[in-house]
């Protein structure tokens, strides 16, 4: 009899549970007369069998009218006050072909600098007023203001920024502590987890959207050199950059960074920087570091291609191939050799060199890390010390002057630490551009920090002093060779 009643009730419930009040009432009467029926029906509708259920209590689809009517509102009230608006402004130089001509300046005047502004979002992660946002929101800004959710506005100071990670940390001050969002563990995320994105899209005001984790460890999206992003279908639009990606525990699991779109609006493909990277970057800013230092092991890595994987007897191309190992470096001391493949780090799989870079960057300098390595067909584990990148021979940075395309560029000889700061391979040698004066000939000619000057007018550049001397030549024709991102560029120009 019980089985018959159960079959009838289950059939009716599956057809019209959410739409027909009479059926819901009948179901309620049946479960009153037989309380055990409610538990059995619940298990059946969830697709599980009692104690054999595999879904945990924190991750399951909503069941019943009461759960369908649940709201994100309490979660938004808890986290939204810690999401801020970031306003960055800068004065841009405007050039005119008539500048310097007395006749045209008499009629049209000299071109005047124009103010440019950008809008983004940020997240308060410390009650003392520490705000995390994107680098591209505050890039080259002369002034950065932060507006909190309660309408207050503050001038801010940039504590730390890194273009390769597209992260920046700001500091604002108040007599009272600020609301914050606790930083969660982004490695605990799984595809399908529910998320909230909070920010200021299009400048319309604070907005909350919901979605799920669409994918993990996305790379090569063209946002930054970082290659380990969370993909979500929560609507992210211009102005959301730097905003919060929240899990259902009210924790920050990502900083919204970019969207994939052909129209400029959200089409359900957004990317966020994982919170574990955000935590490491914020800790570096609070420690007063001038740039974000990554642990150094004295080795460089390359991608494992299908051809390389086949030659090494691997089932699939995965991991990071060791290309070079510095003598007397931590990796060399541990026994790592060129041709080895790193498969995991501290028990976390390393699918690519981007994954290795990400996992390395989230670890602390001065600790040891466990590397699972495939060497000559045998897998082994080795502990490698995570050290600070060596500074090398101390050479002072110098700013080039005079009438040359390099005027206004600050240059120095590369060391592993300087290379790391500029996002250059730590095994590269040479003289590099460290910084550029925005209103200088070097900026006008397109030089960028990280450019390595190899040759100028037939002279090989091996020291900063050599470049400074060559840059003083009395000539209007300049021939030079510059390496940028591993690519060699040769230029001939008149100046």
N, C-alpha and C positions, 0 to 999 in steps of 0.2 A: 504493500500500500504506500509506504513511504517513497519508494522509488518512482511509483506512478505520479504521486503528487510532486515530487521533485522534478520529474521530466516536464510536467505540465507547466509548473511555475517557471522553470528555466526557459522553456520555449516562449512563454509570454514575455518574460523579462527581456530576452534578447531582441524581441521584435519591437517592444513599445515601452521599455522601462522609462526612458526619458521624456516620452510624449503623452502617455495616457495616464492620468491620475488614478483612474479606477483600478488599473493593473497594479500600480504602486500600492494602493490600499489593500488589494487582495494579497499581495506579497507580504505586507506588514502583518495581516491577520494570520497567514500561514506560519510565519516565523514566531508569532506569539504562542501558538499552540504547540509548536515543536521548536524550541530554541536551538537545538543542534542543527536544524535545517539552515539557519542563517550562516553558520560557519562553513558548512559544506558548500552552500551556494556561493559564498564569497570566494572560496578557493577555486571553484569551477570557473567563475567569471574572470578571475585573475589569470586563469590558465595554468594553475599549479595544483599540486596534490598534497595538501597538508604539510607535513614535515619535510617533504621533498622539494619545497619551494627553493629556488636558487636566487631570486631577487631579494636584495637586502631591504630593510624597512626604509632606507633613505633614498632608494632609487626604484621607482615603480610608476606605472601609469595611474592617473587618478581613478578612483572607484566610487561610484555612488554620487547622488545629487549633492551631498554636503561637500565632498571633496572637489567636485567640479566648480562649486561656487567659491572655492578658496581664492584669495587675492594676494597679489604681490605688494599691496599697499603697506603693510607693516615693515617689509624689507626695504622699501623705498624710503619710508620715513626714517628708518635707522641709518641709511647710508647716504642719502642725497645731500644732507647738510655738509658733508665732507668733500663734495664735488664743487669745484670753483670754475669761474671763467677767467681766462688769461688773455689780456690785451697787450700786444707788443707793437711798438712803433719805432720807426727809424727814419732818419733824414737821408734821402737818396740824392746823389748828385745828378743833375740833369745837364747834359751837354748840348750845345747848339753849334752848327757849322759857322754861325756868325760871331761866336765868342772870340774876342781879341781883335775884331775888326772895328776901328773907331767909327766908321761911317754908319754901319748897321746898328752898332750899340747906341749911337746917338738917337736913332729912331725907335728901336725895339728894346733897348736896354739889355743888360746881361741876364742870362738864364738864371733862375733862382732855384735853390734846392726845394724838393717836394717831400712832404711827409707821407710815408707809406705805413700801413698798419696791417696787422694780421690778428685773427681771432681764433682762439682754441679753448681747450678745457684743461683742467688739472685736478689732482687728487691730494688732499691733505692726508699725510701718513704719520705725522707726529704732532702732538698737541702744542709743541712750541712754534708751529707754523711752517713746517717743512712740506713743500708742495712738489709733487712729481708731475712732469708734463713731457711733451715731445720736444726734441731739439729743433725740429723744423718750425715749431710755433714761435720760438724766441730767437731764431737764427739772426745774427747781425743786428739785433734790436738795440736801440739806444735807451729805451725805457720800457719796462715791463710792469704792468699793473695787474693785480689780482682782485677779483670781485667775488665775495663769498655768497652763499645761497640766501643769507639774510639781508643782502643789499649793501653790506659794507665794502669799501674799496681800499686797497692797500698798495703802496709802492713795494716792489720786491727787489731782492738782490739775487743774482744768479750765482749759486754756490758751485755748481758743476754742470758741465754739458759735454756730450759726446756725440759727434755726428755719425760715427760708425754704428752706434746703438740706437740713434734717434731718441735719446733720453736727455732730459735736463732736470735739475733740481733747483727750486726757488725757495727763498726764505722771506716770510712776512712776520710782522711782530704785532702783538696786542697784549693788553693787561690781563686778559683772560685766556685760558687754554682753548684751542680750536677743536671742533669735532673731527674725528679721524675715522678712517676705515682700516681695520686690521689687515695686514698682508697675509694672504693664504698661500698654500702650497700648490703651485700650478702643475707640478708633476702628478698630482692626484686627480687631475681632470681626465675624463673619458669622453669619447665621442658620444654625443647624445645628452650630455648633462645640460640642465637648464641654466641660462645665464641672463643677466640684465646688463644693458649698456646705458650709462648715464653721462650726458654731456650737454653741449650747447650747439646743436646743429643749425647752420645757417644764421646764427645769431638771434634766433627766435626766443631764446630762454632755455632754462634747464628742461631737458626732455629725457624720459626713460623709455627704452624699448626692450623687448624680450626676445629670446631666441635660444638656440642650443649650440653646443660645440659641434661644428661641422667637420673639423679635421684638426689634427695636431702636427707640429713640426713642419709647418709649411716653410718653404724657402724659395729664393730667387723670385721675389715679388717686386723687386726694384725699389724698395723703400729705403733700405739701409744695408750695410754690410752684414748685419745680423741675419741669420738664416734659420730662425726657429720661432715661428709665429703660431699663435692660436687663431684658427679660422672660425668665424661665427656667422650665423645668418641674422643676428640681432641687427636692426637697422642702424648703420653708422654712416654719417654724412659729413661734409665739410663743416668744421667747427667742433666735431666730436673728438678731434685729435687731442690726445692727452687725457681724455676722459676715462672713467672707471668701467671695467668689466667685472661684474659681481657674480659670485656663485650663490647658491640658495642658503648658504650659511652666513651671508652678509660679509664675506671676505673678498678682498681685492685679489683677483686671479690674473688680471692683465690690464695693460694700458692701451686703449684703443689708438691705433696708429694710422691705418690706411684702409682704403676700400678699392675693390676692383669695379670699375664702372666706365661705360662709354658715354654716359650722359652727364656725369658729375654727381648724380644722386645714387642712393643705395639700391643695389639689385640683389641684396642678400649675400654678398661675399665681402666680409670685413676681416681685418687682421689686427691682432693685439700682441704686444710684447708680454711674454710670460712674467708673472709676479716674482718668480724666483730671481730673475734677472733684475727686476725693479728693486727688490730688497737689497741685493748686493750693491747696486748703484747708489741707492739712497744711503746705505751705511758708509760708503766711500765719501759721499758728500758731507755727511755729518761728522766724519773723522777729519775733515778739513783738507782732503787730498786735492791737488791742483788738477789732476786728471785721473781717469779711472784706470787703475793698474790691473791687468790680468795676470794670473799666475804664469810663470815662465818655467818651461821644462827643458829648453834648449833643443827643440826639434821642430821641424816643419812638416806639414802633412799635405797630401794630395788626394783627389777623388779616386775611389776604386771603380774602374770602368769594367764593363762585362768582359773585355779581353783580359784585363789584369786578373779579375776574379777566376776566369777559366785557367789561366796559367798557374795560379796559386792553388788550384784544386778546390776552390770555394764553390758552394752550391749557388750562390747569388752574389751580386756586387753589393757589398755592405761594408761599413767600417771606414777607417781613415788610414791611408797608406803613408808610412813614414818615408819622406823623401830625403831629408838631410838631418843629421844629428851633430850638434856642436860638441867639439872636443871638451872634455872636463865639465860638461853641463850635467844637470840632474838626470836627464834621460840617458846619457852615455854612461854615467856611473851606475845606473840601474840595469844596464844591459840592453837597452833598446837600440836597434840597428836599422839602417835604411833597408827597405823591403819588407819590414814587419807591418802587420795590419792591426790597428787598435780596434777591438770589437766592442768593448764596454768600459765604462768608467764608474768606479764605485758601485758596481752592480747594475747600472743603468745602461741600456743598449746604446751604442753609437752607430747610427745608421749612415752617417755621412760626416764630412769634415765640418759642416755647419753645426751638426749636433755636438761634435766634440768641442768646437769653439764655445758653444753655448754652455755646455756643462762645465768646461774649464773656468769660464768667466764667473760662474756662480760659486766657485770654491774659494776658500780663504788662503792667502799667501802665508806660508809658514807651516802648512799642514802637509800630510802625505796623502796621495790618492792611489787607489788600486786600479791598475790597468790590466784588462784581459787582452792578451796579445797572441796573434797567430804568427808564428815564426817557423819557416821551413816546414810547414805542414803540421806543426805541433802547437797546441794551444797551452799557454801558461799564464800565470798572473805575476805581476811585479809591482812593487810599491815605488813610486817616484815622488821625490820631494817637490813641492810647489814653491818656487823661490821668486824673488823679485828679479825682474830683468836687469842684468848688469848695465851700469851706466857707461862703461867703457872709459876710454881716455877722455878726461874732462876737457871739453873745448867750449869756450864761451860763444854764445850766439852773437851774431853781428848783423846789423842792418845796413844794406848796401845803399850808397849815395851816388850822386853824380848823374851825368846824362847818359843813361843806358836803359834798356828794357827791364833791367833787374832792380832799378832804383825803387826803394820802398819795400823790398823783400827782406825778411829776416831769415838768415841761413845758418846752418850748422852741420857738422859732420855727424853722420848717422851712428848711433849706438843701439843696442837691442832695446833699451828703455825708450829712447826717442822714437825708434821705429814703431814700437808698440803704441806710443802716444799718437803717432800720425797715421796709424792703421796700415803700416808697411810691414812686409815680411821681416822678421827679426834677423835673418841671415843676410840681408841686403846691405851693401856698403856704398859709401859715396857722400856727396854734399847735397843736402835737401833743403827745400824751402819750408821753414817752420811757421811763418806767419806773413801776412800781407797787409800793408796799409791800404785801406779801401780807396783812398784818394791819391794813389800813386801810379806811376807808369807801369809798375809790375802788375797791378790789378787791372789796368786798362788792357794790357797785352795778354791777360788770361792766365797768368801763373796762379797756381793753387798750392796750399800747404800739402806736403807729401811729394811734390815734384822733385825728382832727383836730377840735378844738372850734371850731365856727363861731359860735355864739350862746348866750348865757346870760341869762335873764330880760330879753330884749329888747335886750341890748347886744351889738353885733357884736364878736367877739374877733379883733383883728388883731395883738396883741403878748402875750407872756407876762405882762408887767406888768399889762395890762388884765384878763386872766383872774384873776390873783392878787388884784386889787382887787375884782372882782365876787364872787369866792369868799368875801370877808369880809362880805358882806351879812347883816344880821340878819333872816333870814326862814326859814320852815319849808317854803315851797313853792318848788320849783325847776323851771324850764322851760329846756331846753337842746337845742341841735341839734348832732349829732356826725356826722362823715363817717367811714365805715369801709369800706375796700376799694372806694371809689367809690360806696358806697350812703349815702344821707342818712337818719339816724335822729333822730326827735324824741321827747323824753321829758318827761313831767310827773310829778313825784313829790313826796312829802312826807317831809321829813327833819328 
